[in-house]
């Protein structure tokens, strides 16, 4: 079975019709079709359009194919491409005839094409074919080509792919079916005819995500488990970067060969050295780079020539120093990816893998924690060493560690994919400064957190936040972070200390099954401190069990056993203040014995004069801490806060996964056509006209209360008569539509004279002759639904009640797109003012309001989510106000802003950001 496909292109070929004539000067290919993609083995390849300059390399590629591959591809012997075929293969219009190549450097590894099928009734269809070099079959390159060809076809309004396949080549249909396409076929002798729709269904996206997971996990795994390492810039001095990392590799006893690279020395730290990477006689999987930034280009050339698979760049002096450094960083990553390499850094602290089969410490950290089951990703190289030191001091064992520095290539998303598949990692810790692709991060985190807890702390403001950001802007970012992390099931903490407080509990204790906490101690004051802290975090706590100051080990043993046996206890905090020195160890042993084999989390706080170890350790083979070790905190309040965070995560995890269900009655094709026309007329985008917004929203079943735009009093009266009295008159323009004082609005107009007078007033105060006459809606609770672009988190949807006081209080909730069914319901229920929607708000002992149709609001949120998910050109949307009542949700006004598609959008074919 080969990875080549055999669509039926003969030497004169179905894909090589005589008409229409190929243009002598083909147009320039779209730049966004250039993409770096991970193959199934984790290696980087580049997908790009075929151009006339590829003729010679295509002929070489074709000639190198085996007879079998050429037979399956062309249905017969075809040893050399004819000049006509070669010309037509390289001269394309990039609309009806498209060719893509998978390349590594200048070498073509695979080629795929589609060509429009002429004279076919119905939606536009194209015949597709691709072929993969024999030595690169099995790497999933055919699937990559299919994804990117389908993406290009969708842009060009092609709805269906067809293919002719030799019946003996079953790989072709398998490629399509495995890609998630529903394939219809019929058999005609020795040839299969295949047809499939290229619209990205949920099944297709699921397959794409699964392949992405496998390739990205493999890519990071290749970095963390290299067979050989070169240290470029290795020195004898352990006061320099190259000397430190070499010493750490040697002291950790890396299992493979280590090659110091130093042009001035024959050996470094007792290991034979080489002047360049090219001079190393063996293969080099990973290169750790510790030379000045100006030497990086020469080092990169050597690594590319040597075939190095990955780089860890410890060198600083790139994007963190300004535009010139950023440009140099992009050149580094572009060149490395173009030759199949992934890059960690620049300005990275390094990477580590404590697996005894690897024993990798390619970091600058003076202390590396022992072997454990916690994966740690850190963006900051500066803080990384201190963070690792604290982890070691707390006895928190790590499985793997990655410090991405400037995160120019390998990101937290990549490492999350790896940990999702790594059986040696149970808990994930993230120190994040910003998100490379926030939509992708949310998607991956939601999946990973279902089986492995993720604890995250954010540092810095994130890209796009000005250093002079206001208190309001920073508060908004904090709200976004809180809501989006909670949506993804991430345990959010504020400090590195809290990061480890939560990690200690998650790594070694079971999750709490409920909110009920028991506190045991020998000090009433400390017990109440723990209980009060727990209650403030939402846990349910009865009176603390006070054993008294004279309580000994036996008292603690019996109390712990009794509490854990009580069905009314879901978690236990044990507090001990030693009345006399030297009694801590005995009580600690008793607590550990009482908690042995417990299926409920047990936390401890020993307030000894000289402190306590941060863990009452239970060790397994090799001295590694195992589950059942008891975390110990320096004060009971910290223990309570850690438990409360873990309890919220446990609640999220017990909720069944909710699907994203596309609403009925939508017309995405019509919406794409409209947005395409508007973007063609306004390439930089901008705000849509009010009538344009209504037309777009209607494609997704979102109806604004009917209105007419008028320019004089007579037209206003005619519009009111057409719509039916009573009506409202509204000044146009954003400043008038969103004013809470209703200066630009006249309501309940029942007579023509009132309409005419309202028109005159509004045109005068606004200075704009355009006024809206709108049918009156059913009175209800005013709500606001928005989608906005955030510089850190991407596009997010928000919901809240309308009103000045609500705005001042910031009572808005946020979610990442797309919304699942459950998330749309939670969005409506989440604001603090949401009881008004249920008719449950109580003021001075009296309920106010009537219940509204919240299901209609949730449905509206799902339709908005689908619209913005399908059309990344929508960069902002506001439905304000929406009147919610028992009759439904009436939208009084809509604003939509469009713009170029963001580069970090998470739809479409797989690609590295």
Beta strands, then each sheet from edge to edge (+ up, - down):
strand 1: 35-38
strand 2: 44-49
strand 3: 97-104
strand 4: 107-116
strand 5: 125-132
strand 6: 160-166
strand 7: 183-188
strand 8: 191-197
strand 9: 228-232
strand 10: 257-261
strand 11: 267-268
strand 12: 271-274
strand 13: 286-289
strand 14: 310-313
strand 15: 342-345
strand 16: 350-353
strand 17: 360-363
strand 18: 371-378
strand 19: 398-403
strand 20: 427-432
strand 21: 453-458
strand 22: 491-492
strand 23: 516-521
strand 24: 540-541
strand 25: 545-546
strand 26: 571-576
strand 27: 601-606
strand 28: 615-616
strand 29: 630-632
strand 30: 686-687
strand 31: 707-710
strand 32: 727-731
strand 33: 745-749
strand 34: 771-775
strand 35: 781-790
strand 36: 794-801
strand 37: 813-816
strand 38: 841-843
strand 39: 846-848
strand 40: 874-885
strand 41: 888-891
strand 42: 894-898
sheet 1: 1+ 2- 3+ 4- 5+ 6+ 8- 7+
sheet 2: 11+ 12- 10- 9- 13- 14- 15-
sheet 3: 17+ 16- 19+ 18+ 20+ 21+ 22+
sheet 4: 24+ 23+ 25+
sheet 5: 24+ 23+ 26+ 27+ 29+ 28-
sheet 6: 30+ 42- 40+ 35- 36+ 37-
sheet 7: 30+ 42- 40+ 41-
sheet 8: 31+ 34- 32+ 33-
sheet 9: 38+ 39-
end
